[in-house]
Amino acid sequence: MDERRKESLKKASDKICSNLKREHVRKICNYLHGADVLTQEQVTAITNITVQSEQNEVLYDIVCSGSNLVYDKFRKAIVSNQIKAKLKSEIIALLPNHALKRKGKCF
């Protein structure tokens, strides 16, 4: 993952780990499973964690250890799911797209 995305995740970590609710995590995990980022076993393991902050941290750690593609899909999962508008906008403000332009193409 490029440094700008890692920095974005560091800035967003408190907001993500302390504010995502169980239903948000379930929806995000299902989205990431459908996008081939998480296996069914990972989704089950995450959603079976009973302490919400630990559940959020495990999801956050998976995203942090992933590639730029994982970051992008995590960001899309937040945008596309039914998370409260205020929380969604706060997280997205901390997780900018960071599109890289090379030879006129956006990556």
DSSP file (Angstrom, degrees, kcal/mol; ACC not computed):
  #  RESIDUE AA STRUCTURE BP1 BP2  ACC     N-H-->O    O-->H-N    N-H-->O    O-->H-N    TCO  KAPPA ALPHA  PHI   PSI    X-CA   Y-CA   Z-CA
    1    1 A M              0   0    0      0, 0.0    66,-0.1     0, 0.0     5,-0.0   0.000 360.0 360.0 360.0 138.3    0.0    0.0    0.0
    2    2 A D     >  -     0   0    0      1,-0.1     4,-2.0     4,-0.0     3,-0.5  -0.298 360.0-109.6 -72.3 160.1    1.4    3.4   -0.8
    3    3 A E  H  > S+     0   0    0      1,-0.2     4,-2.6     2,-0.2     5,-0.2   0.811 113.9  58.2 -62.0 -34.6    2.3    5.8    2.0
    4    4 A R  H  > S+     0   0    0      1,-0.2     4,-2.1     2,-0.2    -1,-0.2   0.903 108.8  45.9 -64.1 -39.0   -0.5    8.2    1.4
    5    5 A R  H  > S+     0   0    0     -3,-0.5     4,-2.4     2,-0.2    -2,-0.2   0.897 111.4  51.6 -70.7 -39.6   -3.1    5.5    1.9
    6    6 A K  H  X S+     0   0    0     -4,-2.0     4,-2.2     1,-0.2    -2,-0.2   0.919 110.6  49.2 -61.0 -42.5   -1.3    4.2    5.0
    7    7 A E  H  X S+     0   0    0     -4,-2.6     4,-2.3     2,-0.2    -2,-0.2   0.898 109.1  52.5 -63.8 -40.6   -1.3    7.8    6.4
    8    8 A S  H  X S+     0   0    0     -4,-2.1     4,-2.0     1,-0.2    -1,-0.2   0.916 109.6  49.0 -60.1 -43.8   -5.0    8.1    5.7
    9    9 A L  H  X S+     0   0    0     -4,-2.4     4,-1.1     2,-0.2    -2,-0.2   0.889 108.9  52.8 -65.1 -38.4   -5.7    4.9    7.5
   10   10 A K  H  < S+     0   0    0     -4,-2.2     3,-0.5     1,-0.2     4,-0.4   0.923 111.0  47.1 -61.4 -43.0   -3.6    6.1   10.5
   11   11 A K  H  < S+     0   0    0     -4,-2.3     4,-0.4     1,-0.2     3,-0.3   0.863 117.3  42.9 -65.5 -35.4   -5.6    9.3   10.6
   12   12 A A  H  X S+     0   0    0     -4,-2.0     4,-2.9    82,-0.3     5,-0.3   0.557  87.5  95.1 -87.3  -8.8   -8.9    7.4   10.4
   13   13 A S  H  X S+     0   0    0     -4,-1.1     4,-3.1    -3,-0.5     5,-0.3   0.877  85.3  45.9 -57.2 -45.1   -8.0    4.6   12.8
   14   14 A D  H  > S+     0   0    0     -4,-0.4     4,-2.0    -3,-0.3    -1,-0.2   0.922 115.1  47.6 -63.9 -42.9   -9.6    6.1   15.9
   15   15 A K  H  > S+     0   0    0     -4,-0.4     4,-1.4     2,-0.2     5,-0.3   0.913 117.4  42.9 -63.9 -43.0  -12.8    7.0   14.0
   16   16 A I  H  X S+     0   0    0     -4,-2.9     4,-1.5     1,-0.2    -2,-0.2   0.945 117.0  44.8 -68.3 -49.1  -13.0    3.5   12.5
   17   17 A C  H  < S+     0   0    0     -4,-3.1    39,-0.2    -5,-0.3    40,-0.2   0.767 122.2  35.7 -72.3 -25.3  -12.2    1.6   15.6
   18   18 A S  H  < S+     0   0    0     -4,-2.0    -1,-0.2    -5,-0.3    -2,-0.2   0.644 122.5  37.6-102.9 -14.0  -14.4    3.5   18.0
   19   19 A N  H  < S+     0   0    0     -4,-1.4     2,-0.3    -5,-0.2    -3,-0.2   0.673  80.8 100.8-116.1 -19.9  -17.4    4.3   15.8
   20   20 A L     <  -     0   0    0     -4,-1.5     2,-0.2    -5,-0.3    36,-0.1  -0.532  61.3-146.1 -71.0 131.4  -18.3    1.4   13.5
   21   21 A K    >>  -     0   0    0     -2,-0.3     4,-2.4     1,-0.1     3,-0.5  -0.468  27.8 -98.9 -91.6 166.4  -21.2   -0.6   14.9
   22   22 A R  H 3> S+     0   0    0      1,-0.3     4,-2.4     2,-0.2     5,-0.2   0.878 124.0  50.9 -53.6 -43.3  -21.7   -4.3   14.6
   23   23 A E  H 3> S+     0   0    0      2,-0.2     4,-2.0     1,-0.2    -1,-0.3   0.839 109.2  51.9 -67.8 -31.1  -24.1   -3.9   11.7
   24   24 A H  H <> S+     0   0    0     -3,-0.5     4,-2.9     2,-0.2     5,-0.2   0.938 110.5  47.5 -66.0 -46.8  -21.6   -1.6    9.9
   25   25 A V  H  X S+     0   0    0     -4,-2.4     4,-3.1     1,-0.2     5,-0.2   0.910 110.8  51.8 -62.4 -42.5  -18.8   -4.2   10.2
   26   26 A R  H  X S+     0   0    0     -4,-2.4     4,-2.5    -5,-0.2    -1,-0.2   0.935 112.6  45.3 -59.5 -46.5  -21.1   -7.0    9.0
   27   27 A K  H  X S+     0   0    0     -4,-2.0     4,-2.3     2,-0.2    -2,-0.2   0.910 114.5  48.0 -64.4 -42.5  -22.1   -5.0    5.9
   28   28 A I  H  X S+     0   0    0     -4,-2.9     4,-2.7     2,-0.2    -2,-0.2   0.925 112.5  49.2 -64.5 -44.0  -18.5   -4.0    5.2
   29   29 A C  H  X S+     0   0    0     -4,-3.1     4,-2.4    -5,-0.2    -2,-0.2   0.914 111.0  49.6 -61.7 -43.2  -17.3   -7.6    5.7
   30   30 A N  H  X S+     0   0    0     -4,-2.5     4,-2.4    -5,-0.2    -1,-0.2   0.910 111.7  48.9 -62.1 -41.7  -20.0   -8.9    3.3
   31   31 A Y  H  X S+     0   0    0     -4,-2.3     4,-1.4     1,-0.2    -2,-0.2   0.939 112.7  47.3 -61.5 -47.3  -19.0   -6.3    0.7
   32   32 A L  H  <>S+     0   0    0     -4,-2.7     5,-3.2     1,-0.2     6,-1.1   0.826 110.5  52.7 -66.9 -31.3  -15.3   -7.2    1.0
   33   33 A H  H ><5S+     0   0    0     -4,-2.4     3,-1.6     4,-0.2    -1,-0.2   0.928 109.4  48.8 -66.7 -44.7  -16.1  -10.9    0.8
   34   34 A G  H 3<5S+     0   0    0     -4,-2.4    -2,-0.2     1,-0.3    -1,-0.2   0.766 109.8  52.9 -64.2 -25.4  -18.1  -10.2   -2.4
   35   35 A A  T 3<5S-     0   0    0     -4,-1.4    -1,-0.3    -5,-0.2    -2,-0.2   0.248 117.9-114.0 -93.7  12.0  -15.2   -8.2   -3.7
   36   36 A D  T < 5S+     0   0    0     -3,-1.6    -3,-0.2     2,-0.2    -2,-0.1   0.791  88.0 112.8  60.4  32.4  -12.8  -11.2   -3.0
   37   37 A V  S   <S+     0   0    0     -5,-3.2     2,-0.4     1,-0.2    -4,-0.2   0.805  76.4  36.1 -94.7 -40.8  -10.9   -9.3   -0.3
   38   38 A L  S    S-     0   0    0     -6,-1.1    -1,-0.2    -9,-0.2    -2,-0.2  -0.875  77.4-132.6-113.6 145.4  -12.0  -11.5    2.6
   39   39 A T     >  -     0   0    0     -2,-0.4     4,-2.3    -3,-0.1     5,-0.2  -0.471  31.8-108.2 -83.4 165.9  -12.6  -15.2    2.7
   40   40 A Q  H  > S+     0   0    0      1,-0.2     4,-2.6     2,-0.2     5,-0.2   0.874 121.8  56.0 -61.4 -36.3  -15.8  -16.5    4.3
   41   41 A E  H  > S+     0   0    0      2,-0.2     4,-2.5     1,-0.2    -1,-0.2   0.900 107.6  47.8 -63.6 -40.8  -13.7  -17.8    7.2
   42   42 A Q  H  > S+     0   0    0      2,-0.2     4,-2.7     1,-0.2     5,-0.2   0.913 111.5  50.4 -65.6 -42.6  -12.3  -14.3    7.8
   43   43 A V  H  X S+     0   0    0     -4,-2.3     4,-2.8     2,-0.2    -2,-0.2   0.936 112.9  46.5 -59.9 -46.5  -15.8  -12.8    7.7
   44   44 A T  H  X S+     0   0    0     -4,-2.6     4,-1.6     1,-0.2    -2,-0.2   0.919 112.5  49.8 -62.5 -44.6  -17.0  -15.4   10.2
   45   45 A A  H  < S+     0   0    0     -4,-2.5     4,-0.5     2,-0.2    -1,-0.2   0.917 114.3  44.8 -61.8 -43.6  -14.0  -14.8   12.5
   46   46 A I  H >< S+     0   0    0     -4,-2.7     3,-1.3     1,-0.2    -2,-0.2   0.946 114.5  46.8 -65.9 -48.7  -14.5  -11.1   12.4
   47   47 A T  H 3< S+     0   0    0     -4,-2.8    -1,-0.2     1,-0.3    -2,-0.2   0.708 106.6  59.9 -71.4 -17.9  -18.3  -11.1   12.9
   48   48 A N  T 3< S+     0   0    0     -4,-1.6     2,-0.3    -5,-0.2    -1,-0.3   0.571  76.9 106.7 -84.3  -9.2  -18.0  -13.7   15.8
   49   49 A I    <   -     0   0    0     -3,-1.3     6,-0.1    -4,-0.5    -3,-0.0  -0.570  57.4-160.5 -70.0 127.6  -15.8  -11.3   17.9
   50   50 A T        +     0   0    0     -2,-0.3     2,-0.7     1,-0.0    -1,-0.2   0.763  68.7  78.5 -87.5 -25.6  -18.0  -10.1   20.7
   51   51 A V  S  > S-     0   0    0      1,-0.2     4,-2.3     2,-0.0     3,-0.4  -0.765  72.3-149.9 -87.8 116.9  -16.1   -7.0   21.8
   52   52 A Q  H  > S+     0   0    0     -2,-0.7     4,-2.6     1,-0.2     5,-0.2   0.875  93.1  51.4 -57.2 -44.7  -17.0   -4.3   19.2
   53   53 A S  H  > S+     0   0    0      1,-0.2     4,-2.0     2,-0.2    -1,-0.2   0.877 111.5  48.6 -63.7 -35.8  -13.7   -2.4   19.5
   54   54 A E  H  > S+     0   0    0     -3,-0.4     4,-2.3     2,-0.2    -1,-0.2   0.896 109.9  52.3 -68.7 -39.6  -11.7   -5.6   19.0
   55   55 A Q  H  X S+     0   0    0     -4,-2.3     4,-2.1     1,-0.2    -2,-0.2   0.935 111.3  46.8 -59.7 -46.9  -13.9   -6.5   16.0
   56   56 A N  H  X S+     0   0    0     -4,-2.6     4,-2.6   -39,-0.2    -1,-0.2   0.886 110.8  52.4 -63.3 -39.7  -13.2   -3.1   14.4
   57   57 A E  H  X S+     0   0    0     -4,-2.0     4,-2.8     2,-0.2    -1,-0.2   0.887 107.6  51.2 -66.0 -39.0   -9.5   -3.4   15.1
   58   58 A V  H  X S+     0   0    0     -4,-2.3     4,-2.0     2,-0.2    -2,-0.2   0.937 112.6  45.9 -63.4 -45.9   -9.2   -6.8   13.4
   59   59 A L  H  X S+     0   0    0     -4,-2.1     4,-2.1     1,-0.2    -2,-0.2   0.931 113.7  49.7 -60.2 -45.9  -11.0   -5.4   10.3
   60   60 A Y  H  X S+     0   0    0     -4,-2.6     4,-2.7     1,-0.2    -2,-0.2   0.909 109.1  52.1 -59.3 -44.6   -8.7   -2.3   10.4
   61   61 A D  H  X S+     0   0    0     -4,-2.8     4,-1.9     1,-0.2    -1,-0.2   0.880 107.7  51.8 -62.1 -39.0   -5.6   -4.5   10.7
   62   62 A I  H  < S+     0   0    0     -4,-2.0     4,-0.4     2,-0.2    -1,-0.2   0.928 112.0  46.0 -63.3 -44.4   -6.6   -6.5    7.7
   63   63 A V  H >< S+     0   0    0     -4,-2.1     3,-1.2     1,-0.2    -2,-0.2   0.919 111.5  52.3 -64.6 -42.7   -7.1   -3.4    5.6
   64   64 A C  H 3< S+     0   0    0     -4,-2.7    -1,-0.2     1,-0.3    -2,-0.2   0.835 110.1  48.1 -62.8 -33.4   -3.8   -1.9    6.8
   65   65 A S  T 3< S+     0   0    0     -4,-1.9    -1,-0.3    -5,-0.2    -2,-0.2   0.500 102.2  86.9 -87.0  -1.9   -1.9   -5.0    5.9
   66   66 A G  S <  S-     0   0    0     -3,-1.2     2,-0.1    -4,-0.4    -3,-0.1  -0.120  80.4 -93.5 -89.7-173.1   -3.5   -5.2    2.4
   67   67 A S     >  -     0   0    0    -66,-0.1     4,-2.0     1,-0.1    -1,-0.2  -0.222  45.6 -89.6 -89.5-179.5   -2.6   -3.6   -0.9
   68   68 A N  H  > S+     0   0    0      1,-0.2     4,-2.7     2,-0.2     5,-0.2   0.860 128.8  58.0 -59.3 -35.2   -3.9   -0.4   -2.5
   69   69 A L  H  > S+     0   0    0      2,-0.2     4,-2.4     1,-0.2    -1,-0.2   0.888 104.3  50.0 -63.6 -39.8   -6.7   -2.5   -4.0
   70   70 A V  H  > S+     0   0    0      2,-0.2     4,-2.5     1,-0.2    -1,-0.2   0.925 110.8  50.0 -64.1 -44.4   -7.8   -3.6   -0.5
   71   71 A Y  H  X S+     0   0    0     -4,-2.0     4,-2.6     1,-0.2    -2,-0.2   0.941 111.5  48.5 -57.3 -48.8   -7.8    0.1    0.6
   72   72 A D  H  X S+     0   0    0     -4,-2.7     4,-2.4     1,-0.2    -2,-0.2   0.902 112.8  47.0 -61.1 -42.2   -9.9    1.1   -2.4
   73   73 A K  H  X S+     0   0    0     -4,-2.4     4,-2.2     2,-0.2    -1,-0.2   0.872 111.1  51.8 -70.0 -35.6  -12.4   -1.7   -1.8
   74   74 A F  H  X S+     0   0    0     -4,-2.5     4,-1.9     2,-0.2    -2,-0.2   0.925 110.5  48.9 -62.4 -44.5  -12.6   -0.8    1.9
   75   75 A R  H  X S+     0   0    0     -4,-2.6     4,-2.2     1,-0.2    -2,-0.2   0.916 112.0  48.5 -61.2 -44.1  -13.3    2.8    1.0
   76   76 A K  H  X S+     0   0    0     -4,-2.4     4,-2.8     1,-0.2    -1,-0.2   0.864 106.9  56.9 -64.6 -35.5  -16.0    1.7   -1.5
   77   77 A A  H  X S+     0   0    0     -4,-2.2     4,-1.1     2,-0.2    -1,-0.2   0.897 109.0  46.0 -63.0 -39.4  -17.5   -0.6    1.2
   78   78 A I  H  < S+     0   0    0     -4,-1.9     5,-0.4     2,-0.2     3,-0.3   0.919 114.8  47.1 -68.3 -43.3  -17.9    2.4    3.5
   79   79 A V  H  < S+     0   0    0     -4,-2.2    -2,-0.2     1,-0.2    -1,-0.2   0.897 116.0  44.1 -64.2 -40.7  -19.3    4.6    0.7
   80   80 A S  H  < S+     0   0    0     -4,-2.8    -1,-0.2    -5,-0.2    -2,-0.2   0.598  99.9  82.7 -86.7 -10.9  -21.8    2.0   -0.5
   81   81 A N  S  < S-     0   0    0     -4,-1.1     2,-2.1    -3,-0.3   -57,-0.1  -0.513  90.3-100.9 -97.3 164.8  -23.2    0.7    2.8
   82   82 A Q        +     0   0    0     -2,-0.2     2,-0.3   -58,-0.0    -3,-0.1  -0.396  62.8 148.2 -83.3  61.9  -25.9    2.1    5.0
   83   83 A I        -     0   0    0     -2,-2.1     5,-0.1    -5,-0.4   -63,-0.0  -0.760  64.0 -82.3 -93.1 143.7  -23.7    3.8    7.6
   84   84 A K     >  -     0   0    0     -2,-0.3     4,-3.1     1,-0.1     5,-0.2  -0.145  41.7-122.9 -46.2 135.7  -25.0    7.0    9.2
   85   85 A A  H  > S+     0   0    0      1,-0.2     4,-2.7     2,-0.2     5,-0.2   0.864 108.9  50.4 -54.2 -43.1  -24.4    9.9    6.8
   86   86 A K  H  > S+     0   0    0      2,-0.2     4,-2.1     1,-0.2    -1,-0.2   0.942 114.2  43.5 -64.0 -47.3  -22.4   11.9    9.3
   87   87 A L  H  > S+     0   0    0      2,-0.2     4,-2.6     1,-0.2     5,-0.2   0.920 113.8  52.0 -63.3 -43.9  -20.1    9.0   10.3
   88   88 A K  H  X S+     0   0    0     -4,-3.1     4,-2.9     1,-0.2     5,-0.2   0.936 111.0  46.6 -58.3 -47.8  -19.7    8.0    6.6
   89   89 A S  H  X S+     0   0    0     -4,-2.7     4,-2.0    -5,-0.2    -1,-0.2   0.861 111.6  52.2 -65.7 -34.8  -18.7   11.5    5.6
   90   90 A E  H  X S+     0   0    0     -4,-2.1     4,-1.0    -5,-0.2    -1,-0.2   0.923 113.8  42.6 -66.6 -43.2  -16.3   11.8    8.6
   91   91 A I  H >X S+     0   0    0     -4,-2.6     4,-1.2     2,-0.2     3,-0.6   0.931 114.1  50.3 -68.9 -44.7  -14.5    8.5    7.7
   92   92 A I  H 3< S+     0   0    0     -4,-2.9     3,-0.3     1,-0.3    -1,-0.2   0.864 105.1  57.8 -63.5 -34.8  -14.5    9.3    3.9
   93   93 A A  H 3< S+     0   0    0     -4,-2.0    -1,-0.3     1,-0.2    -2,-0.2   0.839 111.1  43.7 -61.7 -31.1  -12.9   12.7    4.7
   94   94 A L  H << S+     0   0    0     -4,-1.0   -82,-0.3    -3,-0.6    -1,-0.2   0.631 112.4  55.3 -87.0 -15.6  -10.1   10.8    6.4
   95   95 A L  S  < S-     0   0    0     -4,-1.2    -1,-0.2    -3,-0.3    -2,-0.1  -0.589  78.0-175.0-116.0  68.3   -9.8    8.2    3.7
   96   96 A P        -     0   0    0      0, 0.0   -88,-0.1     0, 0.0    -3,-0.1  -0.183  34.7-115.8 -63.7 160.2   -9.3   10.2    0.5
   97   97 A N        -     0   0    0      1,-0.1     3,-0.1     2,-0.0   -22,-0.1   0.873  30.4-162.8 -64.3 -40.3   -9.2    8.5   -2.8
   98   98 A H        -     0   0    0      1,-0.2     2,-0.1   -94,-0.1   -93,-0.1   0.883  13.8-168.4  54.6  41.9   -5.5    9.3   -3.5
   99   99 A A        -     0   0    0      1,-0.1     2,-0.5     7,-0.1    -1,-0.2  -0.409  12.2-139.6 -61.6 132.3   -5.9    8.5   -7.2
  100  100 A L        -     0   0    0     -3,-0.1     7,-2.2    -2,-0.1     2,-0.6  -0.830   9.6-146.9 -96.7 128.7   -2.5    8.4   -8.9
  101  101 A K  E     +A  106   0A   0     -2,-0.5     2,-0.4     5,-0.2     5,-0.2  -0.851  25.1 165.4-100.3 124.6   -2.3   10.0  -12.3
  102  102 A R  E >  S-A  105   0A   0      3,-2.2     3,-2.3    -2,-0.6    -2,-0.0  -0.984  70.9 -15.6-138.0 125.8    0.1    8.4  -14.7
  103  103 A K  T 3  S-     0   0    0     -2,-0.4     3,-0.1     1,-0.3    -1,-0.1   0.871 127.5 -53.7  49.5  42.5    0.1    9.1  -18.4
  104  104 A G  T 3  S+     0   0    0      1,-0.2     2,-0.4     0, 0.0    -1,-0.3   0.482 114.4 113.8  77.8   2.1   -3.4   10.6  -18.2
  105  105 A K  E <   -A  102   0A   0     -3,-2.3    -3,-2.2     2,-0.0     2,-0.5  -0.833  61.9-133.9-109.2 146.8   -4.9    7.5  -16.5
  106  106 A C  E      A  101   0A   0     -2,-0.4    -5,-0.2    -5,-0.2    -7,-0.1  -0.847 360.0 360.0 -95.9 129.6   -6.3    7.4  -13.0
  107  107 A F              0   0    0     -7,-2.2    -1,-0.1    -2,-0.5    -6,-0.1   0.371 360.0 360.0-109.2 360.0   -5.2    4.4  -11.0
